């Protein structure tokens, strides 16, 4: 079975889109897969899934048939992090008799479990079921010789393992269908806050039959907005169904009509895309599918959308140009924006007092005073690191999961408590109103008046600590003071506003996300491949890692599962564990 990292899977299938999120040619949640919800039971219950339907290119008059890929997944509802993984022999059986004469099925030897086909049955073996949603295998499916347009059949998947139950899964394949291809728009990708751009969305049906209505899906990250609210569109603000508090808005627009094979269609009135005052790195995604109740339900994934009240969004046929989508990989286009904007990250410290031998609590961290939100949603890299030096005479006895103890020089350290220094990485997004608080407990080994430790919010690269978006580096550092002459509980250092939100004695920790992986770009968030190599993120648990607990910041991978792959007819969610970052 294959556990895919967000960056690896998306580069493999969608040209480098790394998150989030996120961002695929099919529905954006587990609702995209026709799989029943797991049932709570004493023994583990695993759920098999994949796209509910897949269209196949008809068998050609000459040459080999074009293959479609069907990703089959298995979901383990246990929390990620190792303890929820099932270890033991697992067998998966594929009943291919339902597609005899309709489709030929092969297994991708590079993806997932080891599989062998005998007649109309295939058997796959594995030795574990990871926590979260993982790719079991990719099916390579093509129309069978002698099949005809409209022929259809099903593939059934079951699983078996000692002490576990599997919810079976059935997927349908059909020969022929529409093939909706989205045209790319020529956006200005370096706008200024407040700029607006027209989006005359256009697509062509390159399939073998007409599409009976279309569903236009629009996704736009936190720095963008669509001012219109059309009556045949429904909207979900600043969220992704099934992905928690992630910074995306979604519009689902159902447009009636018959969109014939060979025809090209464009919006009668172009959309307007506005760059907001909080924009910095942002992405706009636009994709098209044949409409239908199942498609709309899968896209909603149980979330509550609000319908617009304006005029209806309509399409018109382009005069000069002449169901199931045969190639859903070309239904979507994306545009990245780099807005001329800044974000002011302000560090804050704390004050605490106690006698020798006492253990005290302190909250340190930083605030984003905006105006921009910072989201490295393309690369998935952490936005920033909080670097904390422990005051002299004290030792850390409890730390957030997102922080890892290092040596005084920043090198890796096995023992996590009692370290002289701690580094704590954020998630890949920090909202414009975010406050990131890190609760520590320190034992006072020697009472020293005014002992202080420095708190700095910096880039994730120790060799280049400046935050590229922050115009005021002077307030990026503050102090944690123990037994100061004035033993208040307000911040030390940073700005005069530091006392707000500093919670001496606060509890909590991090949202234990996973946003690890090595950058291939010298600029965080760019998603490019040029420049110097980036960092490698920290590990979780005792070795550090995870995303910071925050108010208003987003940890996309907080549940240990993320949208990671573009697949025919659906989205794959998979999990990844962080690797140790060497500062």
DRENVO-816583 format. One record per residue (C-alpha): residue number from 1; chain; residue in one letter; x, y, z. Coordinates in Angstrom, 2 decimals. Layout:
% DRENVO-816583
    i  ch  aa     east    north       up
  NUM   A   A        X        Y        Z
...
***
This chain:
% DRENVO-816583
    i  ch  aa     east    north       up
    1   A   X     0.00     0.00     0.00
    2   A   X     1.25     3.48    -0.77
    3   A   X     1.25     6.36     1.69
    4   A   X     1.69     9.52    -0.33
    5   A   X     2.94    12.86     0.92
    6   A   X     0.95    15.89    -0.26
    7   A   X     3.83    17.20    -2.38
    8   A   X     4.82    13.85    -3.92
    9   A   X     1.33    12.80    -4.92
   10   A   X     0.32    16.12    -6.37
   11   A   X     3.52    16.54    -8.36
   12   A   X     3.00    13.04    -9.68
   13   A   X    -0.53    13.67   -10.91
   14   A   X    -1.25    17.37   -11.07
   15   A   X     1.93    19.09   -12.11
   16   A   X     3.19    20.17    -8.70
   17   A   X     0.15    21.29    -6.74
   18   A   X     1.02    20.28    -3.21
   19   A   X    -1.81    20.69    -0.92
   20   A   X    -4.10    20.94     0.07
   21   A   X    -6.00    20.55    -0.72
   22   A   X    -6.89    20.26    -2.06
   23   A   X    -7.15    20.74    -5.32
   24   A   X    -8.21    18.11    -7.75
   25   A   X   -10.25    17.33   -10.80
   26   A   X   -12.80    15.45    -8.75
   27   A   X   -14.80    16.12    -5.58
   28   A   X   -12.86    17.43    -2.61
   29   A   X   -13.61    14.96     0.12
   30   A   X   -14.09    11.35     0.98
   31   A   X   -17.63    11.94    -0.26
   32   A   X   -16.14    11.76    -3.75
   33   A   X   -15.80     8.03    -3.29
   34   A   X   -18.76     5.71    -3.17
   35   A   X   -17.81     4.22     0.18
   36   A   X   -19.94     3.80     3.25
   37   A   X   -18.92     5.56     6.46
   38   A   X   -16.98     3.37     8.92
   39   A   X   -18.96     1.86    11.76
   40   A   X   -17.71     2.12    15.33
   41   A   X   -16.87    -1.35    16.59
   42   A   X   -14.60    -3.16    19.00
   43   A   X   -12.54    -4.51    16.09
   44   A   X   -11.22    -2.04    13.51
   45   A   X   -13.46    -1.32    10.54
   46   A   X   -11.69    -0.34     7.31
   47   A   X   -13.51     1.23     4.37
   48   A   X   -12.61     0.59     0.74
   49   A   X   -13.30     3.39    -1.72
   50   A   X   -12.53     5.11    -5.01
   51   A   X   -14.39     6.99    -7.74
   52   A   X   -18.00     5.91    -8.08
   53   A   X   -17.86     5.99   -11.89
   54   A   X   -15.23     6.21   -14.60
   55   A   X   -15.63     6.84   -18.32
   56   A   X   -13.50     4.93   -20.82
   57   A   X   -12.32     5.96   -24.26
   58   A   X   -13.96     3.73   -26.90
   59   A   X   -11.82     0.96   -28.38
   60   A   X    -9.93     2.52   -31.31
   61   A   X   -10.11     1.38   -34.92
   62   A   X    -6.32     1.03   -34.85
   63   A   X    -3.70     1.00   -32.17
   64   A   X    -4.02     0.27   -28.45
   65   A   X    -6.94     1.51   -26.32
   66   A   X    -6.31     4.54   -24.16
   67   A   X    -6.24     3.65   -20.46
   68   A   X    -7.98     5.40   -17.56
   69   A   X    -6.67     5.23   -13.99
   70   A   X    -8.93     4.27   -11.09
   71   A   X    -7.40     4.80    -7.67
   72   A   X    -8.68     2.35    -5.06
   73   A   X    -8.26     3.48    -1.45
   74   A   X    -8.58     2.04     2.03
   75   A   X    -9.56     4.16     5.02
   76   A   X    -8.47     3.40     8.58
   77   A   X   -10.40     5.81    10.85
   78   A   X    -7.75     5.63    13.60
   79   A   X    -5.72     8.77    14.19
   80   A   X    -2.44     9.05    12.33
   81   A   X     0.89     8.94    14.08
   82   A   X     1.76     5.24    14.15
   83   A   X    -0.39     3.99    17.03
   84   A   X    -3.47     3.67    14.81
   85   A   X    -1.74     1.64    12.08
   86   A   X    -2.95    -1.95    11.63
   87   A   X    -0.09    -4.44    11.34
   88   A   X    -0.77    -7.88     9.95
   89   A   X    -1.50    -9.79     6.75
   90   A   X    -4.19    -8.13     4.61
   91   A   X    -5.82    -9.59     1.49
   92   A   X    -7.86    -7.65    -1.07
   93   A   X    -9.97    -9.39    -3.71
   94   A   X   -11.17    -7.75    -6.95
   95   A   X   -14.13    -9.31    -8.75
   96   A   X   -13.66    -8.36   -12.41
   97   A   X   -16.43   -10.54   -13.84
   98   A   X   -18.77    -7.55   -14.03
   99   A   X   -16.64    -5.85   -16.70
  100   A   X   -16.09    -8.90   -18.92
  101   A   X   -16.41    -7.76   -22.53
  102   A   X   -16.62    -4.13   -21.39
  103   A   X   -13.15    -3.33   -20.05
  104   A   X    -9.71    -4.81   -19.61
  105   A   X    -8.15    -4.26   -16.18
  106   A   X    -4.49    -4.25   -15.17
  107   A   X    -2.73    -3.16   -11.99
  108   A   X    -0.07    -0.46   -11.73
  109   A   X     2.98    -2.34   -10.51
  110   A   X     4.51     0.81    -8.99
  111   A   X     1.55     1.81    -6.82
  112   A   X     0.19     0.07    -3.75
  113   A   X    -0.06    -3.56    -2.74
  114   A   X     1.28    -6.55    -4.68
  115   A   X    -1.47    -7.83    -6.97
  116   A   X    -1.94   -10.76    -9.34
  117   A   X    -4.80   -11.40   -11.82
  118   A   X    -6.17   -14.88   -12.45
  119   A   X    -9.07   -14.97   -14.89
  120   A   X   -11.83   -12.70   -13.62
  121   A   X   -10.33   -12.37   -10.13
  122   A   X    -7.41   -10.36    -8.83
  123   A   X    -5.87   -10.79    -5.37
  124   A   X    -3.63    -8.21    -3.65
  125   A   X    -1.56    -8.73    -0.51
  126   A   X    -0.22    -6.22     1.98
  127   A   X     1.15    -6.24     5.54
  128   A   X    -0.55    -3.17     7.04
  129   A   X    -3.37    -0.63     6.87
  130   A   X    -2.08     2.81     7.74
  131   A   X    -4.14     5.22     9.79
  132   A   X    -6.06     7.69     7.64
  133   A   X    -6.85     7.26     3.96
  134   A   X    -4.23     5.57     1.78
  135   A   X    -3.91     4.45    -1.80
  136   A   X    -4.37     0.68    -2.08
  137   A   X    -3.63     0.39    -5.80
  138   A   X    -4.17     2.05    -9.17
  139   A   X    -6.24     0.16   -11.74
  140   A   X    -5.34     0.74   -15.39
  141   A   X    -8.62     0.26   -17.26
  142   A   X    -9.29     0.39   -21.01
  143   A   X   -12.25    -0.47   -23.20
  144   A   X   -12.30    -4.12   -24.27
  145   A   X   -12.08    -5.08   -27.94
  146   A   X   -15.60    -5.48   -29.28
  147   A   X   -17.15    -3.17   -26.68
  148   A   X   -19.52    -0.45   -27.83
  149   A   X   -20.46     3.05   -26.78
  150   A   X   -22.59     2.91   -23.64
  151   A   X   -21.46    -0.53   -22.47
  152   A   X   -21.11    -0.56   -18.69
  153   A   X   -20.02    -2.85   -15.87
  154   A   X   -18.83    -2.92   -12.28
  155   A   X   -15.69    -3.87   -10.36
  156   A   X   -16.20    -5.11    -6.78
  157   A   X   -13.50    -4.90    -4.11
  158   A   X   -13.48    -6.73    -0.75
  159   A   X   -10.88    -7.06     2.00
  160   A   X    -9.96    -9.47     4.78
  161   A   X    -7.59    -9.32     7.77
  162   A   X    -7.45   -10.98    11.15
  163   A   X    -9.53    -9.17    13.76
  164   A   X   -10.73    -6.52    11.27
  165   A   X   -13.78    -5.86     9.10
  166   A   X   -13.78    -4.27     5.63
  167   A   X   -16.63    -2.28     4.10
  168   A   X   -16.69    -3.42     0.44
  169   A   X   -16.65    -1.07    -2.53
  170   A   X   -18.08    -1.16    -6.07
  171   A   X   -17.10     1.13    -8.92
  172   A   X   -18.74     1.38   -12.35
  173   A   X   -17.00     1.86   -15.69
  174   A   X   -18.77     2.92   -18.89
  175   A   X   -17.51     3.12   -22.45
  176   A   X   -17.83     6.63   -23.88
  177   A   X   -19.06     9.89   -22.43
  178   A   X   -18.34    13.61   -22.49
  179   A   X   -14.78    14.88   -22.09
  180   A   X   -14.90    18.41   -20.72
  181   A   X   -11.63    20.29   -21.20
  182   A   X   -11.13    23.59   -19.36
  183   A   X    -9.27    26.38   -21.15
  184   A   X    -6.53    28.24   -19.28
  185   A   X    -7.11    31.95   -18.64
  186   A   X    -4.39    34.61   -19.05
  187   A   X    -4.48    36.14   -15.56
  188   A   X    -2.17    38.89   -14.33
  189   A   X    -0.46    36.84   -11.63
  190   A   X     1.14    39.76    -9.79
  191   A   X    -1.86    41.92    -8.84
  192   A   X    -2.07    44.59    -6.17
  193   A   X    -4.57    44.49    -3.26
  194   A   X    -7.96    45.67    -4.53
  195   A   X    -7.33    44.72    -8.18
  196   A   X   -10.07    42.92   -10.11
  197   A   X    -9.73    40.66   -13.14
  198   A   X   -12.25    39.19   -15.54
  199   A   X   -12.49    35.41   -15.85
  200   A   X   -14.30    34.39   -19.08
  201   A   X   -14.28    30.70   -18.23
  202   A   X   -14.37    28.54   -21.37
  203   A   X   -14.43    24.77   -21.95
  204   A   X   -14.74    22.29   -24.82
  205   A   X   -16.48    18.91   -24.90
  206   A   X   -13.99    16.58   -26.60
  207   A   X   -15.98    13.45   -25.71
  208   A   X   -18.25    11.07   -27.57
  209   A   X   -21.59    12.37   -26.35
  210   A   X   -23.20    15.56   -25.06
  211   A   X   -23.07    16.57   -21.41
  212   A   X   -26.50    16.94   -19.82
  213   A   X   -25.86    20.10   -17.82
  214   A   X   -22.54    21.09   -16.28
  215   A   X   -21.30    21.78   -12.76
  216   A   X   -18.73    24.58   -12.57
  217   A   X   -16.63    24.40    -9.40
  218   A   X   -14.66    27.47    -8.33
  219   A   X   -12.16    27.39    -5.46
  220   A   X   -10.26    30.44    -4.28
  221   A   X    -7.86    30.82    -1.37
  222   A   X    -8.21    33.34     1.41
  223   A   X    -6.67    36.32    -0.39
  224   A   X    -9.15    36.19    -3.30
  225   A   X   -12.89    36.83    -3.59
  226   A   X   -15.67    36.45    -6.15
  227   A   X   -17.95    39.47    -5.53
  228   A   X   -20.90    38.02    -7.47
  229   A   X   -23.40    35.66    -5.85
  230   A   X   -25.32    33.95    -8.66
  231   A   X   -28.71    32.37    -8.05
  232   A   X   -27.69    29.03    -9.60
  233   A   X   -24.52    28.86    -7.51
  234   A   X   -24.05    27.82    -3.89
  235   A   X   -21.19    29.05    -1.74
  236   A   X   -19.08    27.79     1.17
  237   A   X   -16.83    30.41     2.73
  238   A   X   -13.28    29.77     3.98
  239   A   X   -13.50    26.03     4.27
  240   A   X   -13.09    22.75     2.39
  241   A   X   -15.62    19.96     3.04
  242   A   X   -14.05    17.32     5.23
  243   A   X   -10.79    19.26     5.65
  244   A   X   -11.49    21.31     8.78
  245   A   X   -10.60    24.97     9.05
  246   A   X    -8.69    25.37     5.80
  247   A   X    -8.58    28.73     4.03
  248   A   X   -10.55    28.09     0.86
  249   A   X   -13.92    29.23    -0.39
  250   A   X   -15.92    27.12    -2.85
  251   A   X   -18.68    27.96    -5.33
  252   A   X   -20.70    25.22    -7.05
  253   A   X   -22.63    26.50   -10.09
  254   A   X   -25.17    24.23   -11.85
  255   A   X   -25.86    25.30   -15.44
  256   A   X   -28.62    23.56   -17.38
  257   A   X   -28.50    22.67   -21.05
  258   A   X   -27.06    20.19   -23.51
  259   A   X   -23.39    20.78   -24.19
  260   A   X   -22.72    18.76   -27.32
  261   A   X   -19.62    16.81   -28.23
  262   A   X   -17.21    18.99   -30.20
  263   A   X   -18.74    22.22   -28.91
  264   A   X   -16.92    25.01   -27.06
  265   A   X   -18.75    27.11   -24.47
  266   A   X   -17.95    30.26   -22.52
  267   A   X   -19.65    32.30   -19.80
  268   A   X   -22.17    34.77   -21.18
  269   A   X   -20.82    37.29   -18.67
  270   A   X   -17.27    36.74   -17.33
  271   A   X   -16.72    36.25   -13.62
  272   A   X   -14.86    38.87   -11.61
  273   A   X   -11.95    37.75    -9.42
  274   A   X   -10.93    40.32    -6.80
  275   A   X    -7.61    40.46    -4.95
  276   A   X    -8.34    41.36    -1.32
  277   A   X    -6.30    43.43     1.10
  278   A   X    -5.04    40.26     2.82
  279   A   X    -3.70    38.60    -0.34
  280   A   X    -0.10    37.37    -0.64
  281   A   X     0.31    33.88    -2.18
  282   A   X    -3.07    32.72    -3.52
  283   A   X    -4.59    30.26    -5.96
  284   A   X    -7.77    30.23    -8.06
  285   A   X    -9.05    26.86    -9.33
  286   A   X   -11.79    26.42   -11.91
  287   A   X   -13.05    23.07   -13.17
  288   A   X   -15.99    21.59   -15.03
  289   A   X   -17.95    18.32   -14.74
  290   A   X   -21.18    16.99   -16.11
  291   A   X   -23.89    17.96   -13.66
  292   A   X   -26.00    15.58   -11.64
  293   A   X   -27.30    14.98    -8.14
  294   A   X   -24.48    12.56    -7.30
  295   A   X   -21.82    14.97    -8.54
  296   A   X   -23.26    17.87    -6.51
  297   A   X   -23.62    15.74    -3.38
  298   A   X   -20.04    14.51    -3.69
  299   A   X   -18.73    18.06    -4.08
  300   A   X   -20.70    19.29    -1.06
  301   A   X   -19.48    16.35     1.06
  302   A   X   -22.15    17.06     3.65
  303   A   X   -21.23    20.73     4.11
  304   A   X   -23.91    23.41     4.23
  305   A   X   -23.66    25.76     1.25
  306   A   X   -25.52    29.07     0.89
  307   A   X   -27.29    29.82    -2.39
  308   A   X   -26.65    33.12    -4.14
  309   A   X   -29.41    35.67    -4.74
  310   A   X   -28.14    37.47    -7.86
  311   A   X   -28.83    36.74   -11.53
  312   A   X   -28.16    33.29   -12.95
  313   A   X   -24.75    32.36   -14.32
  314   A   X   -25.14    31.27   -17.95
  315   A   X   -23.05    29.83   -20.78
  316   A   X   -23.08    30.47   -24.52
  317   A   X   -21.66    28.43   -27.36
  318   A   X   -18.62    29.87   -29.09
  319   A   X   -19.83    30.15   -32.73
  320   A   X   -16.48    29.54   -34.42
  321   A   X   -15.64    26.38   -32.51
  322   A   X   -16.93    23.29   -33.12
  323   A   X   -22.73    11.62   -17.50
  324   A   X   -19.04    10.38   -17.42
  325   A   X   -15.94    12.33   -18.33
  326   A   X   -13.39    10.40   -20.38
  327   A   X   -10.44    12.38   -19.05
  328   A   X   -11.17    14.30   -15.80
  329   A   X    -7.49    15.34   -15.57
  330   A   X    -8.07    18.15   -18.06
  331   A   X   -11.26    19.48   -16.49
  332   A   X    -9.41    21.89   -14.23
  333   A   X    -7.14    24.89   -14.56
  334   A   X    -5.33    26.82   -11.85
  335   A   X    -3.81    30.27   -11.49
  336   A   X    -1.36    31.36    -8.81
  337   A   X    -1.15    34.97    -7.65
  338   A   X     1.71    36.75    -5.91
  339   A   X     0.25    39.96    -4.51
  340   A   X     2.40    42.96    -3.60
  341   A   X     1.60    42.89     0.10
  342   A   X     3.14    42.40     3.56
  343   A   X     2.44    40.70     6.89
  344   A   X     3.82    41.90    10.23
  345   A   X     4.72    38.99    12.52
  346   A   X     5.13    40.27    16.10
  347   A   X     6.80    38.03    18.69
  348   A   X     5.71    38.07    22.31
  349   A   X     7.27    36.66    25.45
  350   A   X     6.05    36.34    29.02
  351   A   X     7.01    36.83    32.68
  352   A   X     6.83    34.28    35.46
  353   A   X     8.08    34.04    39.03
  354   A   X     8.79    31.23    41.48
  355   A   X    11.11    29.93    44.12
  356   A   X    13.97    27.56    43.49
  357   A   X    12.52    24.13    42.69
  358   A   X     9.16    25.53    41.56
  359   A   X     7.65    24.75    38.15
  360   A   X     6.09    27.74    36.38
  361   A   X     4.00    28.08    33.22
  362   A   X     4.59    30.58    30.44
  363   A   X     3.06    31.28    27.03
  364   A   X     5.19    32.61    24.21
  365   A   X     4.53    32.99    20.48
  366   A   X     3.67    35.57    17.85
  367   A   X     0.78    37.42    16.22
  368   A   X     0.22    38.25    12.57
  369   A   X    -0.84    41.90    12.45
  370   A   X    -1.41    41.63     8.70
  371   A   X    -2.63    42.95     6.47
  372   A   X    -1.79    39.80     4.47
  373   A   X    -2.40    36.17     5.29
  374   A   X     0.56    33.93     4.40
  375   A   X    -0.20    30.57     2.83
  376   A   X     2.40    28.37     1.15
  377   A   X    -0.37    26.22    -0.25
  378   A   X     1.52    25.32    -3.40
  379   A   X     4.68    23.97    -1.76
  380   A   X     3.20    23.00     1.61
  381   A   X     6.19    24.46     3.45
  382   A   X     5.93    25.88     6.96
  383   A   X     5.51    29.65     7.01
  384   A   X     7.76    30.43     9.98
  385   A   X     9.63    29.06    12.99
  386   A   X     9.51    30.25    16.61
  387   A   X    13.04    30.00    18.07
  388   A   X    13.16    30.00    21.89
  389   A   X    16.26    30.07    24.09
  390   A   X    15.59    28.81    27.64
  391   A   X    16.48    31.32    30.42
  392   A   X    19.57    30.56    32.49
  393   A   X    18.85    28.65    35.70
  394   A   X    15.71    26.98    34.32
  395   A   X    14.89    23.79    32.43
  396   A   X    11.85    22.86    30.34
  397   A   X     9.69    20.12    31.84
  398   A   X     6.77    20.30    29.37
  399   A   X     6.57    21.63    25.82
  400   A   X     4.09    21.79    22.92
  401   A   X     4.16    18.86    20.53
  402   A   X     5.00    21.27    17.73
  403   A   X     8.33    22.19    19.35
  404   A   X    11.50    20.15    19.34
  405   A   X    14.46    20.52    21.64
  406   A   X    17.81    21.22    20.00
  407   A   X    21.33    22.01    21.15
  408   A   X    22.37    25.59    21.82
  409   A   X    23.73    25.70    18.28
  410   A   X    20.52    24.35    16.76
  411   A   X    21.61    20.78    16.14
  412   A   X    19.40    17.71    16.57
  413   A   X    19.01    16.40    20.11
  414   A   X    17.52    13.09    21.26
  415   A   X    16.41    14.12    24.75
  416   A   X    13.58    16.57    24.27
  417   A   X    13.06    17.89    27.81
  418   A   X    15.72    20.01    29.44
  419   A   X    17.10    21.29    26.14
  420   A   X    18.74    24.73    26.06
  421   A   X    16.79    25.77    22.97
  422   A   X    13.51    24.94    21.20
  423   A   X    12.35    25.47    17.63
  424   A   X     8.66    25.32    16.74
  425   A   X     7.40    25.30    13.14
  426   A   X     4.07    26.75    12.06
  427   A   X     1.75    25.12     9.57
  428   A   X     1.82    26.12     5.91
  429   A   X    -0.76    28.86     6.51
  430   A   X    -0.97    31.75     8.95
  431   A   X    -4.04    33.94     8.70
  432   A   X    -3.97    37.71     8.87
  433   A   X    -5.52    37.67    12.36
  434   A   X    -3.65    34.64    13.68
  435   A   X    -2.21    34.39    17.19
  436   A   X     0.11    31.44    17.75
  437   A   X     0.61    30.58    21.44
  438   A   X     3.12    28.04    22.71
  439   A   X     2.66    26.94    26.35
  440   A   X     5.83    25.83    28.17
  441   A   X     6.46    24.63    31.70
  442   A   X     9.85    25.42    33.24
  443   A   X    11.45    24.29    36.48
  444   A   X    13.45    26.96    38.30
  445   A   X    16.66    25.14    39.21
  446   A   X    18.39    28.30    40.40
  447   A   X    16.55    31.50    41.22
  448   A   X    18.25    34.25    39.23
  449   A   X    16.70    37.71    39.21
  450   A   X    15.72    38.73    35.71
  451   A   X    16.94    35.62    33.89
  452   A   X    15.65    35.88    30.33
  453   A   X    15.38    33.78    27.21
  454   A   X    14.94    35.14    23.70
  455   A   X    11.81    34.40    21.65
  456   A   X    12.21    34.99    17.90
  457   A   X     9.85    34.37    15.01
  458   A   X    11.96    33.79    11.90
  459   A   X    11.99    31.93     8.61
  460   A   X    12.44    28.16     8.70
  461   A   X    15.99    28.59     7.37
  462   A   X    18.41    29.33    10.20
  463   A   X    21.01    30.46     7.67
  464   A   X    18.56    33.07     6.30
  465   A   X    16.23    33.96     9.18
  466   A   X    14.54    37.04     7.68
  467   A   X    10.82    36.69     6.91
  468   A   X    10.54    37.82     3.28
  469   A   X     7.07    39.30     3.72
  470   A   X     7.68    41.13     7.04
  471   A   X     8.57    44.85     6.74
  472   A   X     9.25    45.31    10.48
  473   A   X    11.91    42.83    11.65
  474   A   X    12.53    44.88    14.81
  475   A   X     9.46    43.38    16.51
  476   A   X    10.26    39.77    15.58
  477   A   X    11.93    39.14    18.96
  478   A   X    10.78    39.28    22.58
  479   A   X    11.87    37.92    25.99
  480   A   X    10.64    35.33    28.45
  481   A   X    11.74    36.71    31.86
  482   A   X    11.86    34.66    35.06
  483   A   X    11.80    36.41    38.45
  484   A   X    12.06    39.90    37.05
  485   A   X    12.00    42.81    39.45
  486   A   X     8.45    43.53    38.24
  487   A   X     6.93    40.03    38.25
  488   A   X     3.89    40.70    36.10
  489   A   X     2.44    38.29    33.58
  490   A   X     2.61    40.50    30.52
  491   A   X     4.91    40.07    27.57
  492   A   X     8.57    41.01    27.63
  493   A   X     9.99    42.56    24.49
  494   A   X     8.29    42.66    21.12
  495   A   X     5.82    45.53    21.06
  496   A   X     3.89    47.45    23.68
  497   A   X     0.84    45.43    22.70
  498   A   X     2.50    42.22    23.82
  499   A   X     0.28    41.60    26.83
  500   A   X    -2.72    40.76    24.69
  501   A   X    -3.17    37.03    24.45
  502   A   X    -0.10    36.06    26.48
  503   A   X    -1.47    33.39    28.72
  504   A   X     0.79    32.56    31.62
  505   A   X    -0.37    29.17    32.78
  506   A   X    -2.12    28.48    29.49
  507   A   X    -2.64    24.91    28.45
  508   A   X    -3.01    23.13    25.18
  509   A   X    -0.54    22.29    22.51
  510   A   X    -0.29    21.95    18.82
  511   A   X    -2.56    20.73    16.14
  512   A   X    -0.47    17.74    15.29
  513   A   X    -0.27    18.31    11.58
  514   A   X     2.15    17.02     9.03
  515   A   X     3.60    19.43     6.55
  516   A   X     7.00    17.92     6.10
  517   A   X     9.03    17.34     3.04
  518   A   X    11.93    18.93     1.26
  519   A   X    11.46    22.12    -0.71
  520   A   X    12.78    22.30    -4.22
  521   A   X    12.49    26.05    -4.46
  522   A   X    14.55    28.83    -2.99
  523   A   X    11.34    30.79    -2.30
  524   A   X     8.92    29.22     0.18
  525   A   X     5.48    28.58    -1.24
  526   A   X     6.46    29.07    -4.86
  527   A   X     6.13    25.43    -5.85
  528   A   X     8.94    25.84    -8.38
  529   A   X    11.95    23.72    -8.98
  530   A   X    14.67    26.30    -9.32
  531   A   X    16.87    27.89    -6.69
  532   A   X    18.47    26.31    -3.69
  533   A   X    17.05    23.36    -1.87
  534   A   X    14.69    24.14     0.98
  535   A   X    14.37    22.62     4.41
  536   A   X    13.31    19.24     5.66
  537   A   X    10.55    19.46     8.22
  538   A   X    10.61    18.12    11.77
  539   A   X     9.27    14.88    13.10
  540   A   X     6.32    14.47    15.41
  541   A   X     5.96    13.36    18.99
  542   A   X     9.06    13.23    21.14
  543   A   X    11.15    14.23    18.16
  544   A   X     9.15    17.41    17.60
  545   A   X     7.11    18.39    14.54
  546   A   X     3.46    19.14    13.95
  547   A   X     1.66    22.43    13.49
  548   A   X     1.38    25.18    16.05
  549   A   X    -1.77    25.60    18.07
  550   A   X    -3.19    28.96    17.10
  551   A   X    -6.22    31.18    17.00
  552   A   X    -7.05    31.93    13.40
  553   A   X    -4.16    30.05    11.82
  554   A   X    -4.82    27.02     9.68
  555   A   X    -3.27    23.58    10.05
  556   A   X    -4.46    21.78     6.94
  557   A   X    -2.94    18.49     7.96
  558   A   X    -4.10    18.63    11.57
  559   A   X    -6.05    15.38    11.32
  560   A   X    -3.18    13.56     9.66
  561   A   X    -5.10    13.27     6.38
  562   A   X    -4.98    15.65     3.43
  563   A   X    -6.17    15.88    -0.12
  564   A   X    -3.12    14.78    -2.03
  565   A   X    -3.75    13.42    -5.50
  566   A   X    -5.59    14.15    -8.70
  567   A   X    -7.26    10.94    -9.89
  568   A   X    -9.77     9.99   -12.54
  569   A   X   -13.10    10.89   -11.05
  570   A   X   -12.06    11.70    -7.50
  571   A   X    -9.60    12.87    -4.87
  572   A   X    -7.26    10.69    -2.87
  573   A   X    -6.53    11.52     0.71
  574   A   X    -3.35    10.15     2.22
  575   A   X    -1.16    10.79     5.18
  576   A   X     2.50    11.45     5.69
  577   A   X     4.82    11.60     8.64
  578   A   X     7.28    14.42     8.99
  579   A   X    10.99    13.96     8.60
  580   A   X    13.52    15.51    10.94
  581   A   X    14.44    19.01     9.92
  582   A   X    18.05    20.04    10.24
  583   A   X    18.24    23.77    10.89
***
